[in-house]
Amino acid sequence: MWQRLGEGAMALCLAVMALAVFINVVLRYGFGSGVAASEELARLLFVWMVFIGATAAYPLGEHMAFTSLLLPLRRRQRVLLAAAALIRLAVIAAAVMVAWGAWQQVVVGKDSRSVVLGYSNALLPLPALLSSVLIALMALWQLVRAEPLDLGHELEVE
């Protein structure tokens, strides 16, 4: 359910962005005037779409993985589980650092407004905060459950 919700949100962001930019291009080159808000809206939606996508990709194992480094360990189950725990701890640490930085940017941006649309500038770093918190929670859940790593990505290497 959450995966479909994320995919739907990304599709909606992409559709609104494409429509806003298309209308702006037609108005600018066809009629000599554009909609200034379309650039700001497209930027905001693009940022949200990227972080929604990053969050949706994590549980599917779609982020960059260096599984070739772990392939020699696949016969040694305990070592592979320890490597998985270390990797997940590193993901949690990185997500916490991103969340902390994003939170600081949300605080800085909450009192300022965008130039054209007037939305709070806290909306730009907010998806980074939400995404990193969700990814950290997913990694923590995988760590607690001691889920093995998916090493099936070696087939995708060319």
C-alpha positions in Angstrom: 0.0 0.0 0.0 2.8 2.5 1.0 4.7 1.6 -2.2 1.7 2.5 -4.4 1.0 5.7 -2.4 4.6 6.7 -3.0 4.5 5.9 -6.7 1.2 7.8 -7.0 2.7 10.8 -5.3 5.7 10.8 -7.6 3.5 10.5 -10.7 1.3 13.4 -9.5 4.4 15.5 -8.9 5.7 14.7 -12.3 2.4 15.3 -14.1 1.9 18.7 -12.4 5.6 19.7 -13.1 5.3 18.7 -16.8 2.0 20.5 -17.2 3.3 23.7 -15.5 6.5 23.8 -17.6 4.6 23.0 -20.8 2.1 25.8 -20.2 4.9 28.2 -19.3 6.8 27.3 -22.5 3.7 27.7 -24.7 2.8 31.0 -23.1 6.4 32.4 -23.2 7.2 31.4 -26.8 3.8 31.6 -28.3 2.4 34.7 -26.6 5.4 36.5 -25.2 4.5 36.1 -21.5 4.9 33.3 -19.1 3.7 32.2 -15.6 6.5 33.0 -13.1 5.0 30.6 -10.6 5.6 27.6 -12.8 9.4 27.6 -12.2 9.0 27.8 -8.5 6.3 25.1 -8.5 8.3 22.8 -10.7 11.4 23.2 -8.4 9.4 22.4 -5.3 7.7 19.4 -6.8 11.0 18.1 -8.2 12.6 18.2 -4.7 9.6 16.4 -3.2 9.5 13.8 -6.0 13.2 13.0 -5.6 12.9 12.4 -1.9 9.7 10.4 -2.2 11.5 8.2 -4.8 14.5 7.8 -2.5 12.2 6.7 0.3 10.2 4.3 -1.9 13.4 2.8 -3.3 15.0 1.9 0.0 12.8 -1.1 1.0 13.1 -2.5 -2.5 16.9 -2.5 -2.4 17.0 -0.1 -5.4 19.7 2.2 -4.0 23.3 1.8 -5.2 24.8 -1.4 -3.7 28.3 -2.8 -3.9 27.1 -6.4 -3.6 30.2 -7.6 -5.5 32.2 -6.8 -2.3 30.0 -9.1 -0.3 29.6 -12.0 -2.8 32.7 -13.8 -1.5 31.0 -13.9 1.9 27.7 -15.4 0.8 28.8 -18.9 2.0 29.8 -17.5 5.5 26.3 -16.7 6.9 27.5 -15.2 10.2 30.0 -12.9 8.6 27.4 -11.8 6.0 24.9 -11.0 8.8 27.5 -9.0 10.7 28.3 -7.1 7.4 24.5 -6.5 7.0 24.3 -5.1 10.5 27.3 -2.8 9.9 25.8 -1.6 6.6 22.5 -0.9 8.3 24.2 1.0 11.1 26.0 3.1 8.5 22.7 3.8 6.8 21.1 4.8 10.1 24.1 7.1 10.9 24.0 8.7 7.5 20.2 9.2 7.7 20.5 10.8 11.1 23.1 13.3 9.8 20.9 14.2 6.8 17.9 14.5 9.1 19.8 16.8 11.5 21.0 19.0 8.6 17.5 19.1 7.0 15.9 19.9 10.4 18.3 22.9 10.7 17.3 24.1 7.2 13.6 23.7 8.0 14.1 25.9 11.1 15.9 28.5 9.1 13.3 28.5 6.3 10.2 28.6 8.4 10.2 32.3 8.7 10.9 33.1 5.1 8.6 32.8 2.1 9.2 31.9 -1.6 9.4 34.9 -3.9 6.5 34.2 -6.2 4.1 31.6 -4.7 4.7 32.7 -1.1 5.0 29.2 0.4 7.2 28.7 3.4 10.8 28.0 2.5 10.7 25.2 5.1 8.9 23.1 2.4 12.1 22.7 0.4 14.2 20.8 3.0 11.2 19.1 4.6 11.1 16.1 2.2 14.8 15.5 3.1 13.9 15.4 6.7 11.0 13.1 6.2 12.8 10.8 3.8 15.9 10.4 6.1 13.7 9.7 9.1 11.7 7.0 7.3 14.9 5.4 5.8 16.5 5.3 9.2 13.4 3.7 10.7 13.3 1.1 7.9 17.0 0.3 8.3 16.5 0.0 12.1 13.6 -2.4 11.5 15.8 -4.5 9.2 18.6 -4.4 11.8 16.3 -5.5 14.6 14.9 -8.3 12.5 18.4 -9.3 11.3 17.3 -9.4 7.7 19.9 -10.8 5.3 21.2 -8.6 2.5 19.8 -9.1 -1.0 22.8 -10.1 -3.1 20.7 -10.6 -6.2 22.0 -7.5 -7.8 25.1 -9.1 -9.3 23.0 -10.1 -12.3 22.5 -6.4 -13.2 26.3 -5.7 -13.5 27.5 -5.4 -17.1 
